[in-house]
Amino acid sequence: MGISMLSEEEQNFIVYWEHNRDKEKKTLKLWLRGLPLGLLFGIPILINLFSGWYKRANMDLNSHIANGEFNPLVLIIALILIVSFVAIFSKRHKWEMNEQHYRELKAREDN
């Protein structure tokens, strides 16, 4: 049975991850680093809503605005939730993948 040596890149990753894993798991840092991806989901929703490409939906929206039934706060809260969910979920997923890779390398290193 051969000894599996870790490459320099893998050793560098282990050192990096041991020093930064706790910092990168913080929710605020996850949110800030994932915000651009979250905005890639939120901005098209706004563009789609206000572009007027679907005439029936646009007429319905305008009638709700005219009647005072439209609450923009609900739309803003929904967009913030969508953007935040995508931002945090994507970066949490990346953190989990790095953690799994770290554990696999540590197991290989120990054997």
Summary of the structure (lengths in Angstrom):
residues: 111
radius of gyration: 22.5
end to end distance: 10.8
largest distance: 76.9
contacts: 255
relative contact order: 0.17
helix: 85%
strand: 0%
